[in-house]
Amino acid sequence: MLTWQTTRENLTATINFMIMMNNSNKPNLTQQEKEEVLSAALKKFGFLFPETEKEIEDFENIFGSTEIDLPADLCKGDFIIEALQQPSKKEVKNVPEAKVVPFEKPSNVDYYRRTLLAAEIVHELQTEMTLGHLKVQKLIFLAQKTEQLDLPVNFLKQAMGPYDPRLMRSIDKQLLIKKWFQFLPSEKLKYKPLECAGQHKDAFNKYYGNEKEKIHWLIDTFRKVKSNRVEIIATLFACWEELLNEGKEASNDNLSTKFFAWSTLKQKFNKEDVIKEIPWMIDNKLFPKN
């Protein structure tokens, strides 16, 4: 159980660790690497929100498992600063109160629909060497966006593009419980079919009758595609959506600028490889609409 005593001890340990790292003169650590180590320590002990699967795993090893999915705007510390910068109620005049939109907790059916979509993707691509967590996630993201699927997902702005750090752990667990597939990260073929593999089909057709044609188009289109290209396209889609929300033109220059500003790790991609996907996305109508 998380108590004030354990929190105080963790805080003390983290502060001492930060001081040690800050004073470290190790020639093999750059300042950026020191900052990354400090950030990881703060996330591990809950002083910053964990974002990746590894950070969540480290956090839960200390504090136990949690099923809470934070909304995207709370997964960064910026919301605290923004809240402090808001004028007090005394300074605000003649401003109507904002409508409070009640949060609707996803139902079991919502989670079941999410599992069915993942099961269909895995079932169709199980013999492909390119299938892994990243491709499954990106196909779920693109299906959700293009077909306006109301699924319980929380895609955040992560280094590998739009990514839900808890999604695959939950899906792998459900696929195993239903005896459809087992995820084997060390194997070349990541998903092993189990005794009930394929039995999701009737339910998938029931819940995705209107969308299954486009979903299968996405699956077939990216069947042989490597994860890097899927990552580029999904990230471009998210950048495109941001530009539209900002009222800006989704030009090649704007999309490219947003893409490489997404994360420093996007520098691994060649600019020409990114730009050439834009006309392909237009030709295949794989971009967000206004």
C-alpha positions in Angstrom: 0.0 0.0 0.0 1.2 3.5 -0.9 1.6 5.5 2.3 3.1 8.9 3.2 6.1 7.1 4.8 6.9 5.2 1.6 6.3 8.3 -0.5 8.7 10.3 1.8 11.3 7.6 1.5 11.0 7.4 -2.2 11.2 11.2 -2.5 14.3 11.2 -0.3 15.9 8.5 -2.4 15.1 10.2 -5.6 16.4 13.6 -4.5 19.7 11.9 -3.3 19.9 10.2 -6.7 19.3 13.4 -8.5 22.1 15.2 -6.5 24.5 12.3 -7.2 23.7 12.4 -10.9 24.0 16.2 -11.1 27.4 16.1 -9.4 28.6 13.2 -11.5 31.5 13.9 -13.7 31.4 10.6 -15.6 32.8 11.4 -19.0 30.6 8.8 -20.6 27.4 10.6 -19.7 26.3 13.8 -21.5 24.1 16.4 -19.8 21.1 15.1 -21.9 21.7 11.6 -20.8 21.9 12.7 -17.2 18.5 14.5 -17.6 17.0 11.4 -19.2 18.1 9.2 -16.3 16.7 11.8 -13.8 13.4 11.9 -15.7 13.2 8.1 -15.7 13.8 8.1 -11.9 11.1 10.7 -11.3 8.6 8.6 -13.4 9.6 5.4 -11.6 8.7 6.9 -8.2 5.5 8.6 -9.4 6.7 12.2 -9.4 6.2 12.5 -13.1 3.6 10.5 -15.1 5.0 7.2 -16.6 4.5 7.2 -20.3 6.0 4.1 -21.9 5.3 0.4 -21.1 8.7 0.1 -19.4 8.1 3.2 -17.2 4.6 1.9 -16.2 6.0 -1.5 -15.4 8.7 0.1 -13.2 6.1 2.2 -11.4 3.8 -0.8 -10.8 6.6 -2.9 -9.5 6.8 -0.4 -6.6 3.2 0.7 -6.1 1.2 -2.2 -7.5 -1.0 -2.5 -10.6 -3.5 0.2 -11.6 -6.1 0.2 -14.3 -6.4 4.0 -14.4 -5.9 5.4 -17.9 -5.1 9.1 -17.7 -6.4 11.4 -20.4 -3.8 12.7 -22.8 -3.8 16.3 -21.4 -2.9 15.0 -17.9 0.1 12.9 -19.0 2.4 15.9 -19.1 3.1 18.3 -16.4 2.0 21.3 -18.5 -1.5 21.3 -17.2 -0.3 22.3 -13.7 1.5 25.4 -15.1 -1.5 26.3 -17.3 -3.9 26.1 -14.4 -1.7 28.4 -12.3 -1.6 30.9 -15.1 -5.3 31.2 -15.3 -6.9 34.4 -13.9 -8.8 34.1 -10.6 -12.6 34.1 -10.7 -12.5 37.7 -9.4 -10.6 38.8 -12.5 -13.0 37.2 -14.9 -16.1 39.2 -15.8 -19.1 38.4 -17.9 -17.8 35.0 -18.9 -20.4 32.2 -19.1 -19.6 29.1 -17.2 -18.4 26.2 -19.3 -20.6 23.3 -19.8 -19.4 20.2 -17.9 -19.4 17.2 -20.1 -19.8 14.1 -17.9 -17.2 11.4 -18.4 -18.7 8.1 -19.6 -16.7 5.1 -18.4 -16.2 2.6 -21.2 -18.4 -0.4 -20.9 -17.4 -4.1 -21.1 -18.8 -4.1 -24.6 -16.5 -1.2 -25.6 -13.5 -3.2 -24.3 -14.7 -6.3 -26.1 -15.0 -4.4 -29.4 -11.5 -3.2 -28.9 -10.3 -6.8 -28.4 -12.2 -8.0 -31.4 -10.5 -5.4 -33.6 -7.1 -6.5 -32.4 -8.0 -10.1 -32.8 -9.0 -9.6 -36.4 -5.7 -7.7 -37.2 -3.6 -10.5 -35.5 -5.7 -13.3 -37.1 -5.1 -11.9 -40.6 -1.4 -11.1 -40.1 -0.3 -13.8 -37.8 2.0 -15.4 -40.4 3.7 -12.1 -41.3 7.2 -11.4 -39.9 6.4 -7.7 -39.8 3.6 -8.1 -37.2 4.3 -6.9 -33.7 3.0 -4.5 -31.1 3.8 -1.4 -33.0 2.0 -2.5 -36.2 -1.1 -3.7 -34.2 -1.3 -0.3 -32.4 -0.8 1.7 -35.6 -3.5 -0.2 -37.4 -5.9 0.2 -34.5 -5.1 4.0 -34.5 -5.7 4.3 -38.2 -8.9 2.2 -38.1 -10.2 4.2 -35.2 -9.5 7.5 -36.9 -10.7 6.7 -40.4 -13.9 4.9 -39.3 -14.6 7.1 -36.3 -14.6 4.1 -34.0 -15.6 4.9 -30.4 -13.1 2.7 -28.7 -11.5 2.9 -25.2 -8.0 3.9 -26.4 -5.7 6.7 -25.2 -3.2 7.4 -27.9 -0.5 9.8 -26.6 2.2 11.7 -28.3 5.0 9.2 -27.8 8.4 8.9 -29.5 7.2 6.1 -31.8 4.2 8.2 -32.9 0.6 8.1 -31.5 0.8 5.3 -28.9 -1.2 4.0 -26.0 1.3 2.6 -23.5 -1.3 0.3 -21.7 -3.2 -0.9 -24.7 -1.1 -3.9 -25.8 -0.7 -5.3 -22.4 -4.5 -5.3 -22.0 -5.1 -6.7 -25.4 -2.4 -9.5 -25.1 -4.0 -10.5 -21.8 -7.5 -10.7 -23.3 -6.3 -12.6 -26.4 -4.7 -15.1 -24.0 -7.8 -15.4 -21.7 -10.0 -16.1 -24.7 -7.5 -18.6 -26.0 -7.2 -16.9 -29.3 -3.5 -15.9 -29.4 -0.5 -15.8 -27.2 2.1 -13.0 -27.7 5.7 -14.3 -27.8 8.1 -11.3 -27.9 11.2 -13.4 -28.4 9.9 -15.4 -31.4 10.1 -14.4 -35.1 6.3 -14.8 -35.4 5.1 -12.8 -32.4 1.5 -14.2 -32.1 0.9 -17.9 -31.6 -2.6 -19.1 -32.5 -4.3 -21.0 -29.6 -7.1 -23.6 -29.5 -9.9 -21.0 -30.1 -8.1 -18.9 -32.7 -10.6 -17.7 -35.3 -13.7 -17.9 -33.0 -13.8 -14.1 -32.8 -15.0 -13.8 -36.4 -18.8 -13.9 -35.9 -18.6 -11.3 -33.2 -16.2 -9.2 -35.3 -18.7 -9.3 -38.2 -21.5 -8.4 -35.8 -19.8 -5.3 -34.3 -17.9 -4.1 -37.3 -20.4 -4.9 -40.1 -20.3 -1.4 -41.5 -16.5 -0.8 -41.0 -15.0 -4.2 -41.8 -14.4 -3.4 -45.5 -12.1 -0.4 -44.7 -10.5 -2.3 -41.8 -9.6 -5.2 -44.1 -8.3 -2.7 -46.6 -6.0 -1.3 -43.9 -4.9 -4.8 -43.0 -4.2 -5.9 -46.6 -2.5 -2.6 -47.4 0.0 -2.8 -44.6 0.3 -6.6 -44.7 3.9 -6.7 -45.9 4.9 -3.2 -44.7 7.7 -2.8 -42.2 7.0 -1.1 -38.9 9.0 2.0 -39.7 6.8 2.9 -42.6 3.6 2.2 -40.6 5.1 4.5 -37.9 5.7 7.3 -40.5 2.2 7.1 -41.9 0.4 7.0 -38.5 2.5 9.9 -37.2 1.8 11.9 -40.4 -1.9 11.2 -39.9 -1.7 12.6 -36.3 0.4 15.7 -37.5 -2.2 16.3 -40.2 -5.0 16.2 -37.7 -3.1 18.7 -35.5 -2.6 21.1 -38.4 -6.4 21.0 -39.2 -7.3 21.6 -35.6 -4.9 24.6 -35.6 -6.5 25.9 -38.8 -3.3 25.5 -40.8 -2.7 24.1 -44.2 -1.6 20.5 -44.4 1.2 21.3 -46.8 4.3 19.1 -47.3 6.4 21.7 -45.5 4.0 22.0 -42.5 3.6 18.2 -42.3 7.3 17.6 -42.5 8.1 20.3 -39.9 5.5 18.8 -37.5 6.7 15.3 -38.1 10.3 16.0 -37.1 9.3 18.2 -34.2 7.2 15.3 -32.8 10.2 13.8 -31.2 14.0 13.9 -31.5 13.9 10.2 -32.3 12.1 11.0 -35.6 15.6 12.1 -36.9 16.1 8.4 -37.6 13.9 8.9 -40.7 15.0 10.4 -44.0 13.0 13.5 -44.9 12.5 12.3 -48.5 11.0 9.0 -47.2 8.6 11.0 -45.0 7.5 13.5 -47.8 6.9 10.7 -50.3 4.2 9.2 -48.1 2.0 12.3 -48.3 0.8 11.9 -51.9 0.4 8.2 -51.3 -1.9 9.0 -48.3 -3.9 11.5 -50.4 -4.3 9.0 -53.3 -5.5 6.4 -50.8 -7.7 8.8 -48.9 -5.8 8.0 -45.7 -5.8 11.4 -44.1 -8.1 13.2 -41.5 -11.1 15.1 -42.8 -12.2 18.5 -41.6 
